[in-house]
Amino acid sequence: MKLLLLFVALVLLTAQTAFADLTRLSENVYSYVGEKDASPSHSFAANAGIVIGRDGVLVVDTLISAREGQRFLADIRKITKKPIKYVVNTHTHLDHAFGNCVFAELGATVISHSADKELLAKVGEGILKNADNFGLKPEDMAGTTIVLPSVYFSDRLTIDLGGETVELIRVAPSHTEGSVVVWLPQEKILFSGDILFTDFHPFMADGDLAGWGKTI
């Protein structure tokens, strides 16, 4: 199971409630938890989540394709009809960022660290063209286009969703040069992206081992 979440307050573990295919972690925070289907067409079991504020929704990662992004969007709409204002890519590997196109089409602002924006710009189109190298079929990737983050930062970025503060923090080079965590100080919930793997061998090709150890 690849964990996207560290529960800093253990009490949250007893508060989880299943809602559609997303799990409710707090009043305004939901995520896929304990994904078991690790097939390429199911985003390699990558987790993703949402934070709901008074003014709209922030999406954490977008899965591997337009089709997977649409599945995620359908699950979000079972929970809230509020506008999706932001997408945060914890990093821009395909299973976390190739669903960006679904949410950008709705008008969401896509955000990442500057280094991972550059990574996606450099390799994204080539990966999409050769998606079969990752075990993905043409029908898996139908309708998928590369959408680069339009907002990017170097250290920290704070977003106010209206009654809900979201902090984006790049702590060190780790899984990628620009991997970030999404910290919710009110709930003490941390979305760790692929900085943390459990029961999977980490993908290390873009990693910085010294920085990764320091980050953990």
PyRosetta script that sets phi, psi and omega in degrees:
from pyrosetta import init, pose_from_sequence

init()
pose = pose_from_sequence("MKLLLLFVALVLLTAQTAFADLTRLSENVYSYVGEKDASPSHSFAANAGIVIGRDGVLVVDTLISAREGQRFLADIRKITKKPIKYVVNTHTHLDHAFGNCVFAELGATVISHSADKELLAKVGEGILKNADNFGLKPEDMAGTTIVLPSVYFSDRLTIDLGGETVELIRVAPSHTEGSVVVWLPQEKILFSGDILFTDFHPFMADGDLAGWGKTI")
pose.set_psi(1, 121.6)
pose.set_omega(1, 175.9)
pose.set_phi(2, -84.9)
pose.set_psi(2, 119.6)
pose.set_omega(2, -178.5)
pose.set_phi(3, -93.6)
pose.set_psi(3, 130.5)
pose.set_omega(3, 174.4)
pose.set_phi(4, -96.1)
pose.set_psi(4, -14.7)
pose.set_omega(4, -169.1)
pose.set_phi(5, -121.5)
pose.set_psi(5, 137.2)
pose.set_omega(5, 165.3)
pose.set_phi(6, -108.2)
pose.set_psi(6, 126.7)
pose.set_omega(6, 179.7)
pose.set_phi(7, -96.1)
pose.set_psi(7, 103.1)
pose.set_omega(7, -176.9)
pose.set_phi(8, -72.0)
pose.set_psi(8, -34.9)
pose.set_omega(8, 174.5)
pose.set_phi(9, -100.6)
pose.set_psi(9, 110.6)
pose.set_omega(9, -174.3)
pose.set_phi(10, -62.3)
pose.set_psi(10, -22.8)
pose.set_omega(10, 179.8)
pose.set_phi(11, -60.4)
pose.set_psi(11, -25.3)
pose.set_omega(11, -179.6)
pose.set_phi(12, -64.9)
pose.set_psi(12, -24.5)
pose.set_omega(12, -179.2)
pose.set_phi(13, -62.2)
pose.set_psi(13, -32.3)
pose.set_omega(13, -179.1)
pose.set_phi(14, -85.8)
pose.set_psi(14, -6.7)
pose.set_omega(14, -176.0)
pose.set_phi(15, -100.0)
pose.set_psi(15, -0.1)
pose.set_omega(15, -175.8)
pose.set_phi(16, -69.4)
pose.set_psi(16, 137.3)
pose.set_omega(16, 179.5)
pose.set_phi(17, -135.0)
pose.set_psi(17, 129.7)
pose.set_omega(17, 178.4)
pose.set_phi(18, -69.3)
pose.set_psi(18, 135.0)
pose.set_omega(18, 177.8)
pose.set_phi(19, -141.5)
pose.set_psi(19, 111.3)
pose.set_omega(19, -171.4)
pose.set_phi(20, 55.4)
pose.set_psi(20, -132.2)
pose.set_omega(20, 177.2)
pose.set_phi(21, -98.9)
pose.set_psi(21, 4.2)
pose.set_omega(21, 174.1)
pose.set_phi(22, -102.3)
pose.set_psi(22, 153.6)
pose.set_omega(22, 178.5)
pose.set_phi(23, -106.6)
pose.set_psi(23, 132.6)
pose.set_omega(23, 178.1)
pose.set_phi(24, -80.7)
pose.set_psi(24, 121.5)
pose.set_omega(24, -178.9)
pose.set_phi(25, -99.6)
pose.set_psi(25, -29.5)
pose.set_omega(25, 174.6)
pose.set_phi(26, -155.8)
pose.set_psi(26, -174.7)
pose.set_omega(26, -175.1)
pose.set_phi(27, -56.3)
pose.set_psi(27, -35.7)
pose.set_omega(27, -172.8)
pose.set_phi(28, -122.1)
pose.set_psi(28, 12.5)
pose.set_omega(28, -173.9)
pose.set_phi(29, -128.8)
pose.set_psi(29, 130.0)
pose.set_omega(29, -179.8)
pose.set_phi(30, -133.9)
pose.set_psi(30, 154.0)
pose.set_omega(30, 177.5)
pose.set_phi(31, -156.9)
pose.set_psi(31, 156.1)
pose.set_omega(31, 163.0)
pose.set_phi(32, -72.0)
pose.set_psi(32, 130.8)
pose.set_omega(32, -177.0)
pose.set_phi(33, -131.2)
pose.set_psi(33, 133.9)
pose.set_omega(33, 175.1)
pose.set_phi(34, 68.6)
pose.set_psi(34, 36.6)
pose.set_omega(34, 178.2)
pose.set_phi(35, -60.5)
pose.set_psi(35, 131.6)
pose.set_omega(35, -176.6)
pose.set_phi(36, -110.6)
pose.set_psi(36, -19.2)
pose.set_omega(36, 179.0)
pose.set_phi(37, -85.4)
pose.set_psi(37, 102.3)
pose.set_omega(37, -176.2)
pose.set_phi(38, -98.3)
pose.set_psi(38, 20.7)
pose.set_omega(38, -180.0)
pose.set_phi(39, -70.1)
pose.set_psi(39, 154.5)
pose.set_omega(39, 178.5)
pose.set_phi(40, -55.3)
pose.set_psi(40, -40.7)
pose.set_omega(40, -177.1)
pose.set_phi(41, -71.1)
pose.set_psi(41, -12.7)
pose.set_omega(41, 176.5)
pose.set_phi(42, -108.8)
pose.set_psi(42, 33.5)
pose.set_omega(42, 173.5)
pose.set_phi(43, 61.6)
pose.set_psi(43, 29.0)
pose.set_omega(43, 178.9)
pose.set_phi(44, 53.9)
pose.set_psi(44, 30.4)
pose.set_omega(44, 180.0)
pose.set_phi(45, 67.7)
pose.set_psi(45, 18.9)
pose.set_omega(45, 176.6)
pose.set_phi(46, -62.6)
pose.set_psi(46, 138.3)
pose.set_omega(46, 176.0)
pose.set_phi(47, -91.0)
pose.set_psi(47, 159.2)
pose.set_omega(47, 175.9)
pose.set_phi(48, -150.8)
pose.set_psi(48, 162.8)
pose.set_omega(48, -177.2)
pose.set_phi(49, -154.7)
pose.set_psi(49, 179.3)
pose.set_omega(49, 178.8)
pose.set_phi(50, -138.7)
pose.set_psi(50, 152.5)
pose.set_omega(50, 172.1)
pose.set_phi(51, -124.3)
pose.set_psi(51, 128.5)
pose.set_omega(51, -176.4)
pose.set_phi(52, -109.5)
pose.set_psi(52, 122.6)
pose.set_omega(52, 175.0)
pose.set_phi(53, -112.4)
pose.set_psi(53, 179.4)
pose.set_omega(53, 179.3)
pose.set_phi(54, -61.6)
pose.set_psi(54, -34.2)
pose.set_omega(54, -173.3)
pose.set_phi(55, -94.3)
pose.set_psi(55, -11.9)
pose.set_omega(55, -178.4)
pose.set_phi(56, 159.8)
pose.set_psi(56, -165.7)
pose.set_omega(56, -171.8)
pose.set_phi(57, -117.4)
pose.set_psi(57, 140.2)
pose.set_omega(57, 170.3)
pose.set_phi(58, -111.6)
pose.set_psi(58, 128.6)
pose.set_omega(58, -179.5)
pose.set_phi(59, -101.8)
pose.set_psi(59, 132.3)
pose.set_omega(59, 176.5)
pose.set_phi(60, -103.9)
pose.set_psi(60, 106.4)
pose.set_omega(60, -179.0)
pose.set_phi(61, 68.5)
pose.set_psi(61, 156.5)
pose.set_omega(61, -168.1)
pose.set_phi(62, -131.7)
pose.set_psi(62, 10.2)
pose.set_omega(62, 179.0)
pose.set_phi(63, 70.3)
pose.set_psi(63, -165.9)
pose.set_omega(63, -158.9)
pose.set_phi(64, -95.9)
pose.set_psi(64, -12.3)
pose.set_omega(64, -171.3)
pose.set_phi(65, -161.9)
pose.set_psi(65, 172.1)
pose.set_omega(65, 174.3)
pose.set_phi(66, -61.6)
pose.set_psi(66, -39.7)
pose.set_omega(66, -179.2)
pose.set_phi(67, -64.4)
pose.set_psi(67, -45.2)
pose.set_omega(67, 178.0)
pose.set_phi(68, -67.8)
pose.set_psi(68, -36.8)
pose.set_omega(68, 175.8)
pose.set_phi(69, -62.0)
pose.set_psi(69, -37.9)
pose.set_omega(69, 177.7)
pose.set_phi(70, -67.5)
pose.set_psi(70, -37.8)
pose.set_omega(70, 175.2)
pose.set_phi(71, -60.5)
pose.set_psi(71, -44.8)
pose.set_omega(71, 178.8)
pose.set_phi(72, -61.8)
pose.set_psi(72, -45.6)
pose.set_omega(72, 179.9)
pose.set_phi(73, -60.5)
pose.set_psi(73, -41.0)
pose.set_omega(73, 179.0)
pose.set_phi(74, -62.4)
pose.set_psi(74, -39.0)
pose.set_omega(74, 177.5)
pose.set_phi(75, -68.2)
pose.set_psi(75, -36.5)
pose.set_omega(75, 176.9)
pose.set_phi(76, -62.7)
pose.set_psi(76, -42.5)
pose.set_omega(76, -176.1)
pose.set_phi(77, -70.3)
pose.set_psi(77, -16.1)
pose.set_omega(77, 172.0)
pose.set_phi(78, -72.9)
pose.set_psi(78, -17.0)
pose.set_omega(78, -175.9)
pose.set_phi(79, -105.5)
pose.set_psi(79, -42.8)
pose.set_omega(79, -175.7)
pose.set_phi(80, -149.9)
pose.set_psi(80, 146.8)
pose.set_omega(80, 175.4)
pose.set_phi(81, -103.7)
pose.set_psi(81, 5.3)
pose.set_omega(81, -179.1)
pose.set_phi(82, -63.2)
pose.set_psi(82, 153.0)
pose.set_omega(82, -179.5)
pose.set_phi(83, -64.2)
pose.set_psi(83, 141.3)
pose.set_omega(83, 175.6)
pose.set_phi(84, -87.9)
pose.set_psi(84, 107.2)
pose.set_omega(84, -172.1)
pose.set_phi(85, -92.0)
pose.set_psi(85, -33.4)
pose.set_omega(85, -174.5)
pose.set_phi(86, -136.8)
pose.set_psi(86, 147.0)
pose.set_omega(86, 165.9)
pose.set_phi(87, -120.4)
pose.set_psi(87, 130.5)
pose.set_omega(87, 173.2)
pose.set_phi(88, -112.1)
pose.set_psi(88, 122.3)
pose.set_omega(88, 170.9)
pose.set_phi(89, -91.3)
pose.set_psi(89, 113.8)
pose.set_omega(89, 176.0)
pose.set_phi(90, -61.5)
pose.set_psi(90, -28.1)
pose.set_omega(90, 168.2)
pose.set_phi(91, -164.1)
pose.set_psi(91, 174.5)
pose.set_omega(91, -169.2)
pose.set_phi(92, -113.8)
pose.set_psi(92, 28.3)
pose.set_omega(92, 168.2)
pose.set_phi(93, -63.5)
pose.set_psi(93, 156.2)
pose.set_omega(93, -170.5)
pose.set_phi(94, -56.2)
pose.set_psi(94, -37.6)
pose.set_omega(94, -174.9)
pose.set_phi(95, -76.6)
pose.set_psi(95, -2.6)
pose.set_omega(95, 178.1)
pose.set_phi(96, -119.1)
pose.set_psi(96, -10.2)
pose.set_omega(96, -170.9)
pose.set_phi(97, -137.0)
pose.set_psi(97, -10.7)
pose.set_omega(97, -176.3)
pose.set_phi(98, -79.4)
pose.set_psi(98, -7.7)
pose.set_omega(98, 170.9)
pose.set_phi(99, -87.2)
pose.set_psi(99, 3.2)
pose.set_omega(99, -179.9)
pose.set_phi(100, -53.1)
pose.set_psi(100, -35.5)
pose.set_omega(100, -173.9)
pose.set_phi(101, -59.8)
pose.set_psi(101, -32.2)
pose.set_omega(101, -179.6)
pose.set_phi(102, -64.6)
pose.set_psi(102, -43.3)
pose.set_omega(102, -174.5)
pose.set_phi(103, -84.4)
pose.set_psi(103, -30.9)
pose.set_omega(103, 174.8)
pose.set_phi(104, -64.0)
pose.set_psi(104, -33.9)
pose.set_omega(104, 178.5)
pose.set_phi(105, -63.9)
pose.set_psi(105, -24.6)
pose.set_omega(105, 177.5)
pose.set_phi(106, -86.4)
pose.set_psi(106, -3.9)
pose.set_omega(106, 179.5)
pose.set_phi(107, 99.2)
pose.set_psi(107, 7.7)
pose.set_omega(107, -179.7)
pose.set_phi(108, -70.7)
pose.set_psi(108, 144.0)
pose.set_omega(108, 173.8)
pose.set_phi(109, -85.9)
pose.set_psi(109, 125.1)
pose.set_omega(109, -178.6)
pose.set_phi(110, -95.5)
pose.set_psi(110, 131.0)
pose.set_omega(110, -172.6)
pose.set_phi(111, -127.2)
pose.set_psi(111, 141.3)
pose.set_omega(111, 171.4)
pose.set_phi(112, -155.3)
pose.set_psi(112, 176.2)
pose.set_omega(112, 168.6)
pose.set_phi(113, -69.3)
pose.set_psi(113, 150.3)
pose.set_omega(113, -176.3)
pose.set_phi(114, -60.0)
pose.set_psi(114, -37.2)
pose.set_omega(114, -178.2)
pose.set_phi(115, -65.6)
pose.set_psi(115, -38.1)
pose.set_omega(115, -179.7)
pose.set_phi(116, -78.8)
pose.set_psi(116, -25.6)
pose.set_omega(116, 170.8)
pose.set_phi(117, -62.4)
pose.set_psi(117, -43.4)
pose.set_omega(117, 179.3)
pose.set_phi(118, -66.9)
pose.set_psi(118, -36.3)
pose.set_omega(118, 177.5)
pose.set_phi(119, -61.4)
pose.set_psi(119, -45.8)
pose.set_omega(119, 179.6)
pose.set_phi(120, -64.8)
pose.set_psi(120, -39.2)
pose.set_omega(120, 178.2)
pose.set_phi(121, -63.3)
pose.set_psi(121, -34.3)
pose.set_omega(121, -176.5)
pose.set_phi(122, -77.7)
pose.set_psi(122, -42.5)
pose.set_omega(122, -169.5)
pose.set_phi(123, -117.0)
pose.set_psi(123, -10.4)
pose.set_omega(123, -171.5)
pose.set_phi(124, -58.4)
pose.set_psi(124, -50.3)
pose.set_omega(124, -176.8)
pose.set_phi(125, -64.2)
pose.set_psi(125, -38.2)
pose.set_omega(125, 178.9)
pose.set_phi(126, -65.8)
pose.set_psi(126, -40.7)
pose.set_omega(126, 177.6)
pose.set_phi(127, -64.7)
pose.set_psi(127, -42.9)
pose.set_omega(127, 179.1)
pose.set_phi(128, -62.3)
pose.set_psi(128, -41.3)
pose.set_omega(128, -179.4)
pose.set_phi(129, -65.2)
pose.set_psi(129, -32.9)
pose.set_omega(129, -176.7)
pose.set_phi(130, -113.4)
pose.set_psi(130, 38.5)
pose.set_omega(130, -176.1)
pose.set_phi(131, -62.3)
pose.set_psi(131, -21.1)
pose.set_omega(131, 177.7)
pose.set_phi(132, -63.2)
pose.set_psi(132, -22.5)
pose.set_omega(132, 175.8)
pose.set_phi(133, -63.2)
pose.set_psi(133, -21.0)
pose.set_omega(133, -179.7)
pose.set_phi(134, -102.9)
pose.set_psi(134, 11.5)
pose.set_omega(134, 179.6)
pose.set_phi(135, 81.8)
pose.set_psi(135, 16.2)
pose.set_omega(135, -178.0)
pose.set_phi(136, -98.6)
pose.set_psi(136, 135.9)
pose.set_omega(136, 179.8)
pose.set_phi(137, -91.8)
pose.set_psi(137, 159.5)
pose.set_omega(137, 178.2)
pose.set_phi(138, -53.3)
pose.set_psi(138, -39.1)
pose.set_omega(138, -179.3)
pose.set_phi(139, -68.5)
pose.set_psi(139, -25.8)
pose.set_omega(139, 176.6)
pose.set_phi(140, -65.8)
pose.set_psi(140, -33.9)
pose.set_omega(140, -172.6)
pose.set_phi(141, -104.3)
pose.set_psi(141, 6.9)
pose.set_omega(141, -178.7)
pose.set_phi(142, -55.5)
pose.set_psi(142, 131.5)
pose.set_omega(142, 178.2)
pose.set_phi(143, 81.7)
pose.set_psi(143, -2.9)
pose.set_omega(143, -177.0)
pose.set_phi(144, -80.9)
pose.set_psi(144, 130.6)
pose.set_omega(144, 173.4)
pose.set_phi(145, -128.7)
pose.set_psi(145, 154.4)
pose.set_omega(145, 179.1)
pose.set_phi(146, -82.1)
pose.set_psi(146, 122.4)
pose.set_omega(146, 175.0)
pose.set_phi(147, -117.7)
pose.set_psi(147, 116.0)
pose.set_omega(147, 179.9)
pose.set_phi(148, -79.5)
pose.set_psi(148, 148.7)
pose.set_omega(148, 172.1)
pose.set_phi(149, -57.5)
pose.set_psi(149, 137.0)
pose.set_omega(149, 177.4)
pose.set_phi(150, -96.8)
pose.set_psi(150, -14.1)
pose.set_omega(150, 174.1)
pose.set_phi(151, -124.6)
pose.set_psi(151, 130.6)
pose.set_omega(151, 180.0)
pose.set_phi(152, -144.8)
pose.set_psi(152, 157.6)
pose.set_omega(152, -172.0)
pose.set_phi(153, -143.1)
pose.set_psi(153, 172.0)
pose.set_omega(153, -175.7)
pose.set_phi(154, -111.8)
pose.set_psi(154, -27.5)
pose.set_omega(154, -173.6)
pose.set_phi(155, -131.4)
pose.set_psi(155, -66.9)
pose.set_omega(155, -178.4)
pose.set_phi(156, -141.4)
pose.set_psi(156, 152.3)
pose.set_omega(156, 174.2)
pose.set_phi(157, -147.2)
pose.set_psi(157, 131.1)
pose.set_omega(157, 179.6)
pose.set_phi(158, -111.1)
pose.set_psi(158, 133.1)
pose.set_omega(158, -179.4)
pose.set_phi(159, -119.6)
pose.set_psi(159, 131.9)
pose.set_omega(159, 176.4)
pose.set_phi(160, -103.4)
pose.set_psi(160, 112.3)
pose.set_omega(160, 179.5)
pose.set_phi(161, -89.9)
pose.set_psi(161, 1.3)
pose.set_omega(161, -174.3)
pose.set_phi(162, 92.5)
pose.set_psi(162, 92.1)
pose.set_omega(162, -177.9)
pose.set_phi(163, 78.0)
pose.set_psi(163, 3.5)
pose.set_omega(163, -178.7)
pose.set_phi(164, -143.4)
pose.set_psi(164, 113.6)
pose.set_omega(164, 179.9)
pose.set_phi(165, -96.0)
pose.set_psi(165, 133.2)
pose.set_omega(165, 179.5)
pose.set_phi(166, -123.1)
pose.set_psi(166, 124.8)
pose.set_omega(166, -179.9)
pose.set_phi(167, -109.5)
pose.set_psi(167, 126.0)
pose.set_omega(167, 176.2)
pose.set_phi(168, -102.9)
pose.set_psi(168, 125.7)
pose.set_omega(168, -171.4)
pose.set_phi(169, -133.3)
pose.set_psi(169, 124.1)
pose.set_omega(169, 170.4)
pose.set_phi(170, -97.0)
pose.set_psi(170, 114.1)
pose.set_omega(170, -172.0)
pose.set_phi(171, -95.1)
pose.set_psi(171, -32.9)
pose.set_omega(171, 176.7)
pose.set_phi(172, -176.3)
pose.set_psi(172, 161.9)
pose.set_omega(172, 168.7)
pose.set_phi(173, -58.5)
pose.set_psi(173, 135.5)
pose.set_omega(173, -177.1)
pose.set_phi(174, -148.5)
pose.set_psi(174, -108.3)
pose.set_omega(174, 178.8)
pose.set_phi(175, -59.5)
pose.set_psi(175, -40.1)
pose.set_omega(175, 169.1)
pose.set_phi(176, -137.1)
pose.set_psi(176, 171.6)
pose.set_omega(176, 180.0)
pose.set_phi(177, -62.3)
pose.set_psi(177, -31.6)
pose.set_omega(177, -175.4)
pose.set_phi(178, -113.9)
pose.set_psi(178, 22.3)
pose.set_omega(178, 178.6)
pose.set_phi(179, -60.3)
pose.set_psi(179, 136.7)
pose.set_omega(179, -179.7)
pose.set_phi(180, -126.7)
pose.set_psi(180, 158.1)
pose.set_omega(180, 170.7)
pose.set_phi(181, -107.2)
pose.set_psi(181, 154.1)
pose.set_omega(181, 178.4)
pose.set_phi(182, -113.9)
pose.set_psi(182, 113.3)
pose.set_omega(182, -172.3)
pose.set_phi(183, -110.1)
pose.set_psi(183, 128.9)
pose.set_omega(183, 176.9)
pose.set_phi(184, -110.8)
pose.set_psi(184, 96.6)
pose.set_omega(184, -172.7)
pose.set_phi(185, -65.3)
pose.set_psi(185, -29.7)
pose.set_omega(185, -179.0)
pose.set_phi(186, -68.9)
pose.set_psi(186, -41.2)
pose.set_omega(186, -178.3)
pose.set_phi(187, -93.0)
pose.set_psi(187, -14.0)
pose.set_omega(187, -173.3)
pose.set_phi(188, 56.9)
pose.set_psi(188, 49.1)
pose.set_omega(188, 174.5)
pose.set_phi(189, -115.3)
pose.set_psi(189, 136.1)
pose.set_omega(189, -179.9)
pose.set_phi(190, -122.4)
pose.set_psi(190, 120.3)
pose.set_omega(190, 168.9)
pose.set_phi(191, -86.4)
pose.set_psi(191, 116.9)
pose.set_omega(191, -172.4)
pose.set_phi(192, -100.6)
pose.set_psi(192, -0.8)
pose.set_omega(192, -178.4)
pose.set_phi(193, 57.3)
pose.set_psi(193, -140.5)
pose.set_omega(193, -179.6)
pose.set_phi(194, -96.0)
pose.set_psi(194, 17.1)
pose.set_omega(194, 170.4)
pose.set_phi(195, -65.9)
pose.set_psi(195, -29.8)
pose.set_omega(195, -179.3)
pose.set_phi(196, -118.7)
pose.set_psi(196, 124.0)
pose.set_omega(196, 173.2)
pose.set_phi(197, -118.1)
pose.set_psi(197, 143.0)
pose.set_omega(197, 171.3)
pose.set_phi(198, -134.2)
pose.set_psi(198, 128.7)
pose.set_omega(198, -179.9)
pose.set_phi(199, 66.4)
pose.set_psi(199, 15.5)
pose.set_omega(199, 170.5)
pose.set_phi(200, -131.1)
pose.set_psi(200, 148.4)
pose.set_omega(200, 168.8)
pose.set_phi(201, -78.9)
pose.set_psi(201, 127.6)
pose.set_omega(201, -178.6)
pose.set_phi(202, -61.3)
pose.set_psi(202, 142.5)
pose.set_omega(202, 167.5)
pose.set_phi(203, -74.8)
pose.set_psi(203, 121.9)
pose.set_omega(203, -167.7)
pose.set_phi(204, -116.6)
pose.set_psi(204, 3.1)
pose.set_omega(204, -170.9)
pose.set_phi(205, -62.3)
pose.set_psi(205, -32.3)
pose.set_omega(205, 179.4)
pose.set_phi(206, -105.5)
pose.set_psi(206, 14.2)
pose.set_omega(206, -171.7)
pose.set_phi(207, -87.7)
pose.set_psi(207, 158.7)
pose.set_omega(207, 172.7)
pose.set_phi(208, -117.0)
pose.set_psi(208, 103.0)
pose.set_omega(208, -170.6)
pose.set_phi(209, -63.8)
pose.set_psi(209, -41.9)
pose.set_omega(209, 179.7)
pose.set_phi(210, -64.3)
pose.set_psi(210, -45.1)
pose.set_omega(210, 179.1)
pose.set_phi(211, -67.2)
pose.set_psi(211, -35.9)
pose.set_omega(211, -179.8)
pose.set_phi(212, -63.2)
pose.set_psi(212, -46.3)
pose.set_omega(212, 177.5)
pose.set_phi(213, -60.8)
pose.set_psi(213, -41.3)
pose.set_omega(213, 178.7)
pose.set_phi(214, -63.9)
pose.set_psi(214, -40.0)
pose.set_omega(214, -179.4)
pose.set_phi(215, -64.0)
pose.set_psi(215, -47.1)
pose.set_omega(215, 179.3)
pose.set_phi(216, -59.2)
pose.dump_pdb("model.pdb")
